[in-house]
């Protein structure tokens, strides 16, 4: 079951980075908007850490997308939706 979470976290990292780049934001800018440290944003994007729901929600809000949409994109990316 751990690999399921890992797969989702990896897909979520891809989605976060995709939206950040689409908005033309640096990790530093996303950090300032979301209140999540720049180091942690980078670690999440590289798949080193799985963000908590609160952190993922803060990143989604900072990116201007609903958390539910971000989660759905991650599910689709990993082939589960």
C-alpha positions, 0 to 999 in steps of 0.5 A: 500500500505504500507504493500507492501513496508514493505513486500519488505523491510522485504524480502530485509533484509533477502536477504542482511543478506543471502548474507552477511553471505554467504560471511562470513562478519560481519556487521562491515565488510560490513559496512566498505566495503559499507560505511553504518554505522554498526548500520544502517546495523543491523537495515536494517537486522532486518527490523527496517528501509527500506534502500534507493535505494542508501543504498541498492545499496551500500550494494549490491555492497559491497556484489558483487552482482548487485542490480537488482539481490538482488531486484529480490531475494527479490521479489521472496522471497515475492512471487511476481516474 
